[in-house]
Structures are given as structure tokens and as C-alpha cells.
Amino acid sequence: MSLRTLPLLFINLGGEMLYILDQRLRAQNIPPDKAKKAGWTDQDRKRVMNDIITTMFNKKFMEELFKPQELYSKKALRTVFDRLAHASIMRLNQASMDKLYDLMTMAFKYQVLLCPRPRDILLVTFNHMDAIKDFIRDSPSILNQVDETFRQLIDMYTCLPSGEFQLIRQTLLIFFQDMHIRVSIFLKDKVQNSNGRFVLPTSGPVPWGTEEPGLIRIFNYKGEEVKRVQFQNGGSYISPLREGSYDLFGDRVLKLGTNMYSVSRSVETHMSGTLKSSASHTKENVAPNPLAKEELNLLAQLMGGLELKKTSGSDHSFRLNLFNDDEEEENAALLRPEELSYKVISIQANEDQERNKELSRIMGAFQSEESCVQSTSKGDDLLALMDGL
């Protein structure tokens, strides 16, 4: 597995989360005369986006993120995004948060699968970064934060060889391989089957630097071309006119990673049939995991950089529903298997009792109680990092 995959995974999933939240916040479309009574205005929407982006690109957080390291488990990464989504005055119920995360993961999974070449994953990331900059174009201080991360991406990834990007792509696909959530946009566009698996096209643009299939060249032992054989490729291929730009500003050419919610259309998620049947028999593994302490320490380092804003008494919060109405949201929460839902974790580091309770909740499937007692020095380090939240 590549040790440089985590920043790309986090930024791309974060970009998809911002696309969805922006679309849903705009879709509420509360008239100005009713917005005051409803306790929500368009300024609140901008505030939500600004707060989440500020937290997402926090300098300390990015420093931890860009350190070479293995990917976090699905639960650990989900915990980080739970906290990130609630970094502002917006609140999501459990079902809406589940749906949000499903949309994020399936969208980026599809983008990774469609990349003409592994290096294009970086162009997908840059498309997300360009869109994020557009969200906060009226906030220069936040824009500087995002640009700083953009430069880090350029410095770290543009010089990597193609083999490293192949390893990054493979690491991402391993992470996504068991996720088969059906999304209405993909189903309507017939790029996803009813079982939640994607349909990959056999035609389209070929990777930059390659030729359209249909020609076999035969060389002799001296390396000289001696014969050419044409064959029917069975598809319709086009060659890209130019390579996408890897600069801070430029034409990415590749459209993967741009905002597919810019055109208003309904987005629903559905559990695939195979996933439902397997989820009903899935049980959490409660056996001690020797890597649990290391996993938790890495998670704590990531979460240590998330400096969430505390709302004052005069601030108000509002709830965002990613479903059509409250009843649909409640039904989704009831139908979703418990194994696939996660609770928002609020760490209370003021009292030892509350601290231990939240710590044990995070550890969940990673450790048994016995292994928790044995974690002495590393456990102390973990609690010390959590005290900084």
C-alpha cells in the first residue's frame, strides 16, 4: 500500500462532501421573509461552507495529514468526517450523515475507476481544489489556507513517478472494494448496476501519451519494427488534445472531480441487495487487534488538528435533511443495518469518566477491555492528544 494516499483520499472525499452540502443548502431555498422565522439564511449557508473549509484545511491538521502513513480504517475516517461535517452551526441526523457519506464515497470511487491513467487521480484532486476555492472566493484568509495546501499537493505529488501513482490507485481501490451503495444519479445514467457495481465504458478518451488501440507493431531482435497489423478495436476512442495542467491555476482538461450536483437533480442512495443480505449476518470482530493502539494514535493525531469552533450562546444552529422530508429520513434510519451506521463522536476531555467512555466508543471493534488496560504509554499519549481538542 502507498503511504501517500491519505491526503488525496481525504481532500477528494471532502470536496464531494462540500458539493453535496452546498447543493442541499441551496435547495432549501427559504424565502427571505421566512428565513428569519426559520432561523436559517443564505448567510448561514456561506458560514457553514466557510467553517467546514477552514477546519478542513487547518494548518496543523494538514501537517498531520501529509505525513507518510497508511490509510485509516473506514470507521476511523468516517469519524473524522462526522466531526468535520459538524464543525459549524449545521447539524445532521444519523440517517442524513449516513447518506452524505455514502454519496461521497461512491462518487470518488467512480472517479478513481474512470481515471484514464493513475496519475490523473491528481487532476481529479485539483478539480476538487479548484471548486473549493470557488466556494470561498470572497474570503481571502480562507483562500490562503486552501492555496497553501494546494502548493503542498503540487510539491509532493507532481514529482512522483507513474509507478507510485499506480500504487496510490490500487490502495484507493482496496479501500473502496466492499462499498456498493446504489446512487440514483448513477442508476439513471446507467453507469451503475442494480447491485451497486459500476459499469465501466469500453470507449472514450485514451490516456495522455498513448495511442488509440487497433495497431500491433512487431519488432525483431534488434529492436527494429518489421511489421504492422491492424485489428478492429470494437470501440470508439479519442485522443486527448493536451495534458491537464498540474499548476496552481490551469486547465485540468479532465472533468472527473467537478461538481456533478451543479445541475439540480434528485440524489438518493439505496443499499444493494447483496449488501443487505451480508449486512444482516455481519458482526463486529471484538477480538483484540494488535494494531489497534497504533490505529488510535494515528486517528488521535488527525483529530487533534480539528479545532472545532465553539458556538456562543447567541449563535443558532439548524438541521440539514438530505432526504425529501423528515418521515423519509426516519424510515431510512430504521431500514439501515446497524452495522453500517456510525454515531457522531463528541469527545469530552474535561473529566476522566467522560474521556474513558468516549475512548472506549472509538476503540469499538479495535480492542477488547483487556487490551485497553494494557495500553499504558501509548494510551497516555492518545489521551494527551485528545485533551487538545
N, C-alpha and C positions, 0 to 999 in steps of 0.2 A: 504493500500500500504506500501511496505517496504521502509524505509528511507536509506537503504544501497544498493540500486540498481544502482544509478547513476555511481559510479566508474566502475562497471562491464559493464554497457551499453557502456560507453564512450571508455573504453580500447578495448573491443571486436569490436566495430564499427571502431575504429581507426586501429586496426590490419587488418581488412578486407580492409580498405582504402589503407593501405600500400601494401598489397598483389596485389591489382589491379594496383596501380601506378607503382610498380616495374615491373609487367608483361608488362604493356603498354610501359613503358620507354625502356625496353629491346627489345620489339617488333619493336620499331622504327628502330633499327639495322642500324644506319647510318655508312657507311664505314669510316675509319679514314681519308682518303684523302678528303672526302666530309663533314666530321663533322665540320671542321674548317669553311668552307663556310656556312654551315647551322647554325652555331652559337650554336651548341649543341654537347657535347662529353659525353663519359661514365663517366668522372669525374663529369659532371653536374648531371648525374643521381644519383651518390653517394651523391653529395652535396644536392640534393633535399631530398633524404631519410634522410640524417643526420639532415638537418634543420628542417624537419617536426617532426622527432622523438625528437629532442632537445626541440622544442616548446611544443610538446605533453606531455613530462614528465618534464616540468619546475617545479621546487620545489614549488614555490608559487601557481602555477596552481593546482598541486596535493594536496596541503594543503586545498584549497577551495573545490576541488572535493571530498575529503574523509570525509568532514563534513557531518553528518547525515542530509539528506534533501530529499524532494520529487523530483521526476523526473521533468525535464523541459518539456515544451510543445514541440511538434515536430518542430515548427518553430524556437524556441529558440535553440534547439540542432542543427538543421540544420545550423543556423547562426554560431555557434561555429565551425562546421566542414568546412564551407566555409572559415572562417578565417584560420583554420589550414591547409587546402589544399593549400592556397596561402601564406604560411609562408616562401616560398623560392622563387627562380627565376622562378619557373614554373607557368604558367597561364592557367586556364581552361575557355573555353567559357561556357555560360549558359547551353546549351544542354549537354555538356560533364560533367559539375558538377552535373546536374540532374541525368544523367546516373550513375555516380560514386556513388552518394548517394543511388540510387535505388539498385545497386548491393550490397553495404554494408549492407543495412537494410535487404534485402531478404536473404542474406547468413546467417546473425546472427539469424534471425527469424527461419530459417530452423534448425540451430544448437540447438536452445532452444527447439524447438518442439521434436527433436530427443533425447534429453538427457534422458538416462535410468532412472535417478533419479535427483531430483532438485539439490543436492549437486554437481553433475557433471558439472554444469554451471561453477564452479570454475576451474575444469580441462580444460574446453574449454578456459577460460581466460588464464590459464597457457600455453596452446598451442600457443595462440597468443603472449604471452610474450616471450616464447622461440624463436619464429620466428622473433620477433622484435629484440631480442638480436643478432640473427644471421645476421640481416641486418647491424648492426653497430659493428660487432665483431672487426673491425680494428680501432675503435675509443674508446679508454679506458675511456675517460672522459664522453662520452655519455652513454657508457655501465654502468658506475657507477650510472648515473641518473636512468636508467631503473632498475637496481638491487635494488636501494633504494625503488622504487615503488613496485617492486616485494616483498620485505620484508614487506612493508605496507599491501599488499594484504594477505600475509601469516598471519601476526599478527591479522588482522581484521576479516578475514573470516574463517580460519581453525577451530576456536573455536566456531563458530556459530552452534546452533542446527539445526536439519533437518527441523523443522517447519519454521525457519527463511528463509531457502533456498527455501522452498515451497512458501513462501510469495514473495520472490525475483522473482521466476519463474513466478508466477501469475502476478506480476507487469510488468514484461517484456512482457508477452503475451497480456496484456491490451494495452500496448504501441504499439505493432505491429498489433493489431487485424484488423485494417482497411487497411493494406498495402497488396495489391495483385498484385504486379508487376511480369509479366512473364519474366523469365530469360532463355536464350537459353540452358545453361548447364543443368538446372533442367528439362526443357522440353525434351531435348534429352535423359536424363537419366530416363525419365518417373517418376520423383518424384514430378512433378508439373502438374496440370491440365491446360487446355486452359483458364480457368477463373482466373488463378493465385493462386489457392489454392493448398497447398501441399498435397501429398499422403503419409500418414504415414504407415510404414510397420507393418504387423501383426506378423512378425517373427524377429529373430535376437537375439542379446545378451540380457540377462535379467540383471537388476540392480545388482550391487555387494551386496552381503549379502542376496539375495533372491534365491528361488529355481525355477526351471522350472515349468510352470503351468502344471497341469494334475493330481494333487492329492488333495483330500479333506480329512481332518482329523476331526473326530468328538470326542468331549470331553464330559465327564459327569460333574456334578455339582461340583465335587472335583478337576476338572482340569486335570483329567487323560484321556489319549487317549484311546478310546474304539473301534474305528472303522476307517478304511481307505477305501476310494472309489476312484478308478481310473476313469479318463474320457479322451476322446480324445480332445487334446487342439487345434487341427486344424491348427497348425503352426510348424515351425522348430526353436527351441530355443537352445541357447548355454549359458553355464555359464562362466563368466569371470574367468580366471585363477588367477588373483590377482587384487587388487585395485590400481588405479592410484596413483602416488606419488604427495604429496602436498608440497614437499620440493623445495628449490631454484633450485636444479638440480635433475632430476629423470625422470623415465619413466612414462608418463601420461597414458599409455595404451589406453585411449580413443583417437580416431583420429579426432573427431569433433573439428573444430577450426584450423586445419592445413591448409596449403596453397593449395587450390584446383586449383590454376592457375599455379602451378609449371609445369604442362604438358600443352604445348601451344595448346589452342583451342579457337575458336571464342566465344565471350560472348556478347550477345545482350539483351536488355530489351525491353519489349513491354507492353503497357497499356492493362489490361484485358478489355473485353467488358463491364462488369458491372461497372468497374471503369470509363470508358469513358462516359457512359451514365449518371452516377451520377455526374461526374465532371462538365458536361455541365450545370447542374442545381444548382451547389454548389455556394453559395455566402458567402463572409466573414461576420461574425457577427460583426457589428460595434457598438453594444450596449456596454455601459461601463461595464467593468468587475471589480468587487470589489477586485479581487486578482491580478489585472494587475500590480500594483506598486510592490507588493512582488515578482511577477514573474520577473519583470525587474531588481529589485535589485539583485536577485539571479543570473540572467544572467550576470549582470554587474560584480559581484564578479568573476564568471567564466572567463569572457573575460578579466578582469583586470589582470589575470595571464598570458595571452598570450602576451608575449613580442616578437613581430614580428621584425625580422631583417630588417633594412633599407638598401636597396641596394645603393651602391655608384655609382657615375657616370660611373665608369669603369666597373661595373657589367652589365651583359646582362641577359635578361630573354628570355624564349622560351615558346611557347604554346604547350600544350599536347592535342591531339584529341583522345577521347575514341571511336570514330567511325572509319569506314574504310577510309573515306575521308571527305573533308570539305563539299561537297554537301550533304552527308548523315547527317552530323551534323546539317546543316542549316535546312534540312527538318524535323529533329526530333524536333528542336526548334519551328518550325511553327505548328507542329501537336500536341504538348503537350499543354493541357489545362492550361490557365494562372493561375488557382487556385493552380496548383500543382508545379509551378515553383517558385523559390526564387532567389532573386538578392543577389549578393555578397555585403555585407555591409562594407564600409570603413568609419570608424568613424574619423572625423576631429574635434579634440577637441581644436583647436587653436583659433577659432573665434566662438562667441556665435551664430551667424546666422547659420553657418555650423553645429554646435553642435546640435542645436534645430531641424534642418532639418533631420539629421541622427537619432536623438532620436525619432522623430515622425514616421520615417520609421520603426524603430524597433517595436514601440508600435502597429502599424498597427491595427490588429483586437482586441488587448487587451483593448484599451481605446479610447474614443471619445475625442475631443478637450477640452470639458468641464472638464473631469476628469483629463486631463493633467495639467490644470491650478490649480486644487485643490491639486495636489501633491507637497507639499511645502518641508517639511524637508526630506522626503524620496527621492524626486526628486533631491534635492541638493546633497544628498549622492550619488545618481546614477551618476550625472554629475561629482562629485569629483572623483569617481572611474574610470570613463571613461577618465578623464584627465591623468591618469597614463598610458594609452595605448601608 
